[in-house]
Amino acid sequence: MADKLTHIDATGEARMVDVSAKAATAREAVATGSITMTDEALAAIRAGNVKKGDVLGTARIAGIMAAKKTSDLIPLCHPLPLDGVTLDLEIRSDDISATATVRTTHSTGVEMEALTAVSVALLTIYDMAKALDRGMAIGGIRLLAKSGGRSGEWRAE
Protein backbone atom coordinates (compact mmCIF):
# COMPACT_ATOMS: atom_id res chain seq x y z
CA MET A 1 0.00 0.00 0.00
CA ALA A 2 2.77 2.49 0.94
CA ASP A 3 4.33 2.20 -2.53
CA LYS A 4 1.08 3.50 -4.07
CA LEU A 5 0.97 6.63 -1.89
CA THR A 6 2.98 9.51 -3.30
CA HIS A 7 3.80 11.19 0.03
CA ILE A 8 4.74 7.97 1.88
CA ASP A 9 7.98 6.09 1.30
CA ALA A 10 8.47 2.29 1.34
CA THR A 11 8.91 2.32 5.13
CA GLY A 12 5.71 4.31 5.72
CA GLU A 13 7.46 7.59 6.43
CA ALA A 14 6.25 10.93 5.06
CA ARG A 15 8.28 12.36 2.18
CA MET A 16 8.10 15.19 -0.30
CA VAL A 17 7.52 13.91 -3.82
CA ASP A 18 10.59 14.28 -6.02
CA VAL A 19 9.52 16.31 -9.07
CA SER A 20 13.02 16.85 -10.46
CA ALA A 21 12.41 14.52 -13.43
CA LYS A 22 9.24 16.35 -14.46
CA ALA A 23 9.43 19.02 -17.15
CA ALA A 24 8.99 22.64 -16.16
CA THR A 25 5.87 23.82 -17.97
CA ALA A 26 3.53 26.79 -17.70
CA ARG A 27 0.93 25.94 -15.07
CA GLU A 28 -2.14 27.76 -13.84
CA ALA A 29 -4.81 27.10 -11.22
CA VAL A 30 -8.03 28.95 -10.44
CA ALA A 31 -9.86 28.52 -7.13
CA THR A 32 -12.91 30.15 -5.61
CA GLY A 33 -14.89 30.45 -2.38
CA SER A 34 -17.23 32.85 -0.62
CA ILE A 35 -18.21 34.32 2.72
CA THR A 36 -21.84 35.00 3.60
CA MET A 37 -22.85 37.68 6.09
CA THR A 38 -25.63 40.00 7.15
CA ASP A 39 -26.87 42.77 4.88
CA GLU A 40 -25.51 45.30 7.38
CA ALA A 41 -22.00 43.85 7.26
CA LEU A 42 -22.05 43.73 3.45
CA ALA A 43 -23.25 47.34 3.30
CA ALA A 44 -20.47 48.49 5.66
CA ILE A 45 -17.81 46.72 3.57
CA ARG A 46 -19.28 48.11 0.35
CA ALA A 47 -19.32 51.65 1.79
CA GLY A 48 -15.84 51.36 3.30
CA ASN A 49 -17.23 51.90 6.82
CA VAL A 50 -15.48 49.05 8.64
CA LYS A 51 -13.43 50.33 11.59
CA LYS A 52 -10.43 48.12 10.78
CA GLY A 53 -10.03 49.74 7.34
CA ASP A 54 -10.16 48.64 3.72
CA VAL A 55 -11.52 45.09 4.02
CA LEU A 56 -11.28 44.10 0.37
CA GLY A 57 -7.87 45.66 -0.23
CA THR A 58 -6.44 44.00 2.85
CA ALA A 59 -8.01 40.63 1.96
CA ARG A 60 -6.58 40.84 -1.56
CA ILE A 61 -3.05 41.45 -0.24
CA ALA A 62 -3.45 38.71 2.40
CA GLY A 63 -4.51 36.20 -0.25
CA ILE A 64 -1.60 37.04 -2.52
CA MET A 65 0.85 36.79 0.38
CA ALA A 66 -0.68 33.47 1.42
CA ALA A 67 -0.19 32.00 -2.06
CA LYS A 68 3.50 32.86 -1.75
CA LYS A 69 3.71 31.13 1.66
CA THR A 70 1.72 27.97 0.88
CA SER A 71 4.68 25.63 1.36
CA ASP A 72 5.13 27.05 4.88
CA LEU A 73 1.53 26.12 5.73
CA ILE A 74 0.83 22.82 3.94
CA PRO A 75 3.12 19.92 4.90
CA LEU A 76 5.09 18.41 2.01
CA CYS A 77 3.98 21.14 -0.41
CA HIS A 78 6.79 22.30 -2.71
CA PRO A 79 7.97 25.90 -2.44
CA LEU A 80 7.34 27.40 -5.87
CA PRO A 81 8.46 30.52 -7.70
CA LEU A 82 5.15 32.13 -8.59
CA ASP A 83 4.98 34.08 -11.83
CA GLY A 84 1.66 35.71 -11.02
CA VAL A 85 -1.15 35.78 -8.47
CA THR A 86 -4.43 37.64 -8.89
CA LEU A 87 -7.19 37.69 -6.33
CA ASP A 88 -10.57 39.03 -7.40
CA LEU A 89 -13.18 39.90 -4.78
CA GLU A 90 -16.80 40.59 -5.67
CA ILE A 91 -19.53 41.83 -3.35
CA ARG A 92 -22.73 40.08 -4.38
CA SER A 93 -26.27 40.23 -2.96
CA ASP A 94 -25.61 38.11 0.14
CA ASP A 95 -21.91 37.27 0.11
CA ILE A 96 -18.44 38.17 -1.09
CA SER A 97 -16.77 35.82 -3.55
CA ALA A 98 -13.03 35.36 -3.86
CA THR A 99 -11.37 33.96 -6.98
CA ALA A 100 -7.62 33.39 -7.14
CA THR A 101 -5.59 32.70 -10.27
CA VAL A 102 -2.01 31.52 -9.74
CA ARG A 103 0.64 30.93 -12.40
CA THR A 104 4.10 29.41 -12.45
CA THR A 105 6.52 27.76 -14.84
CA HIS A 106 7.71 24.80 -12.84
CA SER A 107 7.59 21.02 -12.54
CA THR A 108 4.57 20.90 -10.21
CA GLY A 109 1.21 22.65 -10.14
CA VAL A 110 -0.19 25.58 -8.19
CA GLU A 111 -3.58 24.24 -7.09
CA MET A 112 -2.68 24.47 -3.40
CA GLU A 113 -1.47 28.05 -3.83
CA ALA A 114 -4.76 29.10 -5.42
CA LEU A 115 -6.82 27.35 -2.72
CA THR A 116 -4.67 28.88 0.03
CA ALA A 117 -5.02 32.36 -1.47
CA VAL A 118 -8.81 32.09 -1.46
CA SER A 119 -8.94 30.65 2.05
CA VAL A 120 -6.76 33.32 3.61
CA ALA A 121 -8.51 36.16 1.76
CA LEU A 122 -11.86 34.97 3.12
CA LEU A 123 -10.44 34.52 6.63
CA THR A 124 -9.12 38.08 6.44
CA ILE A 125 -12.57 39.37 5.54
CA TYR A 126 -13.95 37.50 8.56
CA ASP A 127 -11.28 38.95 10.84
CA MET A 128 -11.81 42.51 9.67
CA ALA A 129 -15.63 42.39 9.81
CA LYS A 130 -16.28 40.08 12.78
CA ALA A 131 -17.36 43.00 14.98
CA LEU A 132 -20.26 43.50 12.53
CA ASP A 133 -21.25 39.84 12.16
CA ARG A 134 -19.75 36.94 14.12
CA GLY A 135 -22.03 34.53 12.25
CA MET A 136 -20.32 34.93 8.87
CA ALA A 137 -19.83 31.60 7.09
CA ILE A 138 -16.99 30.70 4.75
CA GLY A 139 -17.71 28.01 2.20
CA GLY A 140 -17.59 26.66 -1.30
CA ILE A 141 -13.80 26.72 -1.46
CA ARG A 142 -12.83 24.62 -4.45
CA LEU A 143 -10.63 24.34 -7.48
CA LEU A 144 -12.30 25.63 -10.64
CA ALA A 145 -9.59 24.85 -13.19
CA LYS A 146 -5.96 23.86 -13.66
CA SER A 147 -3.72 23.63 -16.66
CA GLY A 148 -0.21 22.49 -17.47
CA GLY A 149 1.81 19.48 -16.54
CA ARG A 150 1.31 15.84 -17.42
CA SER A 151 -2.40 15.80 -16.57
CA GLY A 152 -3.10 18.84 -18.77
CA GLU A 153 -6.37 20.77 -18.60
CA TRP A 154 -9.01 20.20 -15.93
CA ARG A 155 -12.22 22.18 -15.26
CA ALA A 156 -14.81 21.71 -12.55
CA GLU A 157 -18.27 20.77 -13.73
Steps between C-alpha positions, in 0.01 A plus 500: 500500500777749594656471153175630346489813718701788359582668833594178685824312442549120504544503879180699559675828571379834363703643212482783252442372148807537280393703195850554361439267203183683397519767231456862599188618319266797527240415763193682623233434762178685578317457831195663652302530823266740676402647834137568588399768749222732606376777273636753750851355488495488119380861485778615736766323291353639178496854644848471651361554852675215682705628795800279419540662156487390138364145530524401135841656440643334808343163411643521148853561632460226764394249235791584273745475790347168604549353152869586531521327841301184422796266548545642852140407585430170321729210596697349211389773258781616270618860527437650157612812317169661411483695176168663581219507755172686458224505756162634393239587762138569411227624732180325397146515642566288810870416497847590380667265254874454469666360188875443484703431187858382553765441234846348495742335261619204700488122530198488733164675507360793695161366610590523869621858457171605341294325770715653775465848350121473501487356851718767656325784315165381636642455851632856481155629410362313802767645728447856383118488514435269797392792720210550255401134463650210696272259313671540162549167322784410266428231245512365150879506484597290201720472197333629184771422245863401453724477200851386419702199593450136412129496585430804280173693517236443767179698567241453771154406382 
